[in-house]
Amino acid sequence: MTLRRLLVLGLLYAWPMVMAWGLLRRWSWGRVLLGMSLYMLLLAVVMVNPNERRSLTDVTAWLGSVVLMPMVVALLISASGRIRAVVPYLLPVFLLLSAASTGALSLLAVEAPDRPAWIIHLMGMLGDWPVIVLLALLPWLVMAWPAWKLGLWLAQAYRDKRFSDLSYLFAAYWFVILAASALAAPADAGWFSLSHLLPWLWLPVLARVLPRWLMPRGTPPTLLVLRVFQQDAAVETLFDRFIERWRLTGNTVLIAGTDLVSRTLDPDDLSTFLNGRMGERFIASVAQVPARLGEFGLQPDPDGRYRVNECYCFDTTWQAALTALVQRADVVLMDLRGFHAGNAGCRHELGVLSLATAVQRVVLLHDDRSDRATVASDIAAAPGGRFAWVDAGRLNQGKVARIIGHLLR
């Protein structure tokens, strides 16, 4: 084990950091795969050693055997914005149920030489495979209550800000990678292969230590996000590139909609939905607005990021909720890409913003489809300098920096 070999192996097993960076920056599947491919290609070139007759093809094949399975699983649970809010939260529940099934089948294998008569009779009636499947699923009846309680505990821990959505996602992500490494250990390693999971214990240690340095100082600004609905792809891109970055600066409040459900769904929301209590989240009357806004979690998470707080509204309550949110907001970002005069909801929002007294700054995003003349007439009564326009036809990092500059002016 020379120093060079040690460093190369260190680089090899650091490959998950590429995916972790993509996870943090909300890269697309394609961009994560491209980053991984470039990293592996660089490693392959470094590892080629003519003296040991290792060709580029041999090294690439070996690298693929080491990283392929954990990379695919990690991508499946984290790379897509549409599933990363659901799958990691359900992962511990599925692991608990899977462990129960595996334990039952292992016990059946141990007892195979002296099988009980009822199993032989059942196999004669149903066949071998149906009985195996039945015995694998029967333990779920026993584990259903512990799994349900585990889900409730996780939701409550998230509600109490013991962890953030991103730190939870990292924990699930690293557990999968380390578990894959443990499974790939030699068969004669036995229980010692579980030592591959020990590095995971750094996560709870860091969760206790890091908040001392990551906790922000001062009073954070509150950003209200408004948008033209039914433009899911454009709003998701806005969330990935701008709102995720804003969460390092201050709170975000908005009126919930299906266009952002894959970006704003958290363990608490999912637990509420699975327990059939989602209706309790909706504001059914104007009188409920202050209480719902009072439930907002405006303190930062342990990782220093602020959460996105939503109001679930009916047609009869969204205007009252909007008025209350505008009174609480310091700055407003309104996505008017694709706006036209028929968007009555957006025009009402523009009227409220033009007359608001607490709002310091409103940034309006537009593209070549936006009806700016209608917007100008709707905000004519606003004080000078309150509204700023930003062309967001292409929302790149430069535009994001410009938006933040306007909001924090």
N, C-alpha and C positions, 0 to 999 in steps of 0.2 A: 504494500500500500504506500506508494510514493505520494509526495505532496501534490504532484500534477493530477494523479488519479483521484485523490481525495477532492480536489477542487472541481474536477470534471463531474464526479458523482454528485457533489453539492449542487452544481448547475443543473444536472439532470433532474434531481428530485425537487428542484425549485420551480419546475415547469408550472405547477398550479398557480404561481404568482401572476402569470400572464392572464389566466382566466379570472383570477381575483381582481386584477386591474380592470379587465373588461366588465366584470360584474359591478364594480364601483362606478364606472363611467357609463353603465348601461349600454354597452356595445351591442350591436346586432349579432345574430348567430354567425353570419358570414365574416364579420370583422373579427370575432373571437377565433374562429377557425383559421383565418388568415394569420393572425398574430401567433397562434399555436404552431402553425406550419412553418413560419419563418423562424421561430425559436428553435424548433426541432431540427430544421435544416442547418442552422448555425451550430447546434450541438453536434450534429452528425459530422460536419466538417471538422470540428475541434477533435472529435473522438477518432477520426480516421488515423490509423497508425500503420504506415507501410512496413515498418519493421516487424510488426506482429501479424501482417497479412490480413488486416481488417479493411475490407473495401467499403466504399460509401453505401453500397447496396446492403451489405451485411449489417452495418451499423444502423442504417435506417430501419431495417426489418426488426432488429433487436429493440430499438427505441419504441417502435410501434407496439411490440408485445408488452412493453412495460407500461405505457401510458394510455393505450387505446381504450380499455374497459373503463377505468375511472374517468377518463376524459368524456366519453360518451354519456355516462351516467350523470356526471356533473353538469354537462351541457343540458341534458334533459330536465334537470330540476332547477336550473338557474338561468339559462341563457335567454329563454323566451319570456318577454314581459307578461304574456298572457297566462303563464302557469307559475311563475316564480313567486307569486303571492299566495298560492294555494299549496303546491306540492311540498315545499319545505315545512310548512306548518303541520301537514298531515304525516310527514315522514316518521316522527317518533311513534305515532299511533300504528302505522303500518309495520314498523320494526317490532313493536310489541306483539302484534298479531302474528307476524311472520315467525317470531321466536317461539310462540306457543305452538304453531303448526309444525315447525321443525322439531321441537322437543317431543311432540306426540309421535311423529313419524320415527324419530330416533328410538323412542321407547318401544315402538312396534317392531323395529328391526332387531333390538336386543332380545325381545321376547319371541322372535320368529321361530326358533327351534322348538318352542313349547307354546304354540299359539293357543289361546282359549278357544273353547268349542264354539262360543257365540260368533267369533270372528270367522271361523271356518264355515259356519252355517250362513253367515251374512255374505261371504264371498260366493258361496254356492247359489245364493239368490240373486245377487246384484252383479257379480263379477269382480275381478281383482281391482281394476282401475277405479270403478265407482266407489269401492270401499276405501281405497287409499285416499281419494279426494274427500270422502265423507269424514274420515278420521283426521284429515288435515284441517278441515273447517270446523269440526265440533269444538275444539278448544276456544274458538272465537266466542262461543256462547259464554264460556267462563271468563274470558278476558274482556268482554264487551264493557262491563262496568269500569274496570281499571283504565281501559283505553279512553272511555268517555271522561272519567275524572282527570286523566292526564291532559286531555284537550282543554278542559275547563281551567286547570291549573296554569297551563301555558297562556291562555287568553287573559287570565287574571294577572299573571306576572307581567305580561306586556302592558296591560292597562295601568299597572302600578309603576311602569317605567323601569323595571329591573333589567330590561334589555331593549334594544331597538330592532326595527325590522331588518336593517342591514346586518347587524351583528348576529341576529338569529340565522339569517341566510348564510352568512359566512360559517357559522357553527355547523349547520346542516351540510354545507358544501364540503368542509374539511373532514367531517365525519365519514362521508361517502368515500373520499379519496383515501383516507387512512384505513378504512375497512377493506377497500379493494386491495391495498398493500398487504393487509393481514391475511386475506384470502389467498393471495399469491405466494405466501410463505411456503417453504417445503413442508411436505406432509409429516415428516418426522419431528417438526418443531412443536407440534401439539399446542397446548395452552400457551406456550411461550410466544406464539405468533400474535397473541393479543397485545403484546408489548408495542406493536405498531400503533396502537390507539393512544398510547401515553402522551404523545405530543399534543393531543387535543386538550389536555388539562391546562395548557397554557391559556386557553380562551377564558375560562372563568377567573383565572388569576389576573389576566389583563383587564377583565371587566371590573375588577375591584380597584385596580391601580390607576388605569388610564383616566377615569373621569376627573381626577385631581388636576390634570394638565389640559384636558379637552374641554372642560366646562367653560362656556363663553362668559364674558363679563358684560355688565351693563344691561340696558333694557332693549330687547330685540324689536325691530320694526315688524309690523304685521302686514302681509301682502294679501290682498283680495284678488282672486283670479276669476275673470268672467270671460265667456267665449260664445261664439256661434256654435250651437249644438249640431249634431249629425255630421261632424267632420272628424271622425275618430282618429284616423291615421295622423292628421296634422296636429291634433291636440296631444296625442301620445308622444309625438316627436318634441313638442313644446315642453311636455313634462320631463322627458328624459334629458333634454339638453339645458333647460333653464331652471325648472322648479327644483330638480334634484340639487342643482348648484345653489339655489337660493336657500335651501334648507340649512346650509352652513351659516346663513346670515340671520334668518328670522323665521317667524311663523307664516304659514300659508293657510288661508281659509277660502272655501268655495262652496257653491251649491252642487251637490252630488249629481252625477249623471252616468249613464251607461258608457259614455265615451272614455271615461277614465277609471272604470271599475278595475281594470287589470293593473293599474298603477297605484291606486289608493287603497285597495283591499289589504287589510292587515289581519293578524291573528284574532284580534278582538271582533272585527266585523265577521270573519269567517265562522267563529264560534257562535256568534249571535244568529247567523243565518242557519247553521246546521242544527241549532237548538230550536228553530222555528220562532224566533223572537225578533226577526228583522223588522216587523211592523212597528215595534216599539221605538225604532230609530227615527221614524218619520214624524215630522211636525204636522199634527192634525189640525191645530187651531192657532190663531195668532197669539193667544195667551201662553202657548207653550214655547214661543221663540226665546224669551230670556232664559228659561231653564235649560233649553238645549245648548245655547251659547255658553252658559255657565259650566257645562260639562266639558268644554274644550280643554285639551291638554296643551297648555302654552309653555310649560317648562321644558327645557331641552332634555333629550335622551342622554343616557350615559356616554354615548359617543360624541356628544356635543352638537348633534343635529336636531333640528326642530321638526315637529310632525306636521302633516297635512290634516287639517280638521275640516269636516264636511257637515253640511246641513242636508238632510233628506227631506224634501218638500213635496207637497201636493200643489195642484194648480191654484188652490185657494190660499196657500200660505207662502209661496216663494217670494212674493213682493214684500211681505212683512219681514221675512228673513233677510232679503237683500238690504232693506233699509237698516236693519240692525247690524249687519256685517259692514256696511259702508261706514257706520258710526264708529266701529271698532278699528277699521283699517287705517293705516298710515299712508300706504301707497296702493295703487291698483294697476294690474296688468290686464288689459282687455284684448282678446284675440278677435279681430274683426276681419280676418281673412275669409273671403267669400261672402261678406256682408252685403245685403241689399235692403231696399226700403221695406220689403215685406217681413223682415225680422222684427216683429213687434216687441218681443221680449228684450232684445238688445237695445231697441230705441227707448224703452222704458228705463233700462239701466243707464243709458247715456244721460237721460234727463235727471235721474237721481244723482249721478256723479257730478253733473254740472252745478247743482245746487247745494252739494254737501259742503259742510263747514270744516270737518275734521280731516278730510283727505288732502294730503300735501301735493301728491303728484299722480298723474294717470298716464300710463304709456299705452298707446293704441298701436297694435300690430295690423299691418295691412298688406295686401298684395294687389295684383293688377285686376282682381275681380271685385275689390271693395268699392262700395259706393260712398266715396269720401264727401261728396256734396251733401248727401242726406245727413251724414254724421255731423258735418259742420253746422247745419241748421239746428240739429238737436242739442248741440253744446254751445250755442251762441251766447247763452246767459252765464257761462262759466267765467270765473276770473281769468285774466290774462296769464299765460304761462303755466296753467294747470295741466294742460294736455300736451303730450309730445307724440309725434308720429314716428314709427320705425318700420321701414320696408322689410317684411319677413317672408318674402317670396322664397328665399333660401335662408333657412335658419342655421347659419354656421356659428362657430365659436366667436367670431368677431361680432356678429349681431348680438349674441348673448351678452358679451362684455358691454356692448353699447346700451342694451336694455338695462342692465344692472347699474351702469353709470347714470342713466336718467333717473332710475328709481331712488338711488342713494345720493342724489345731488345735494 
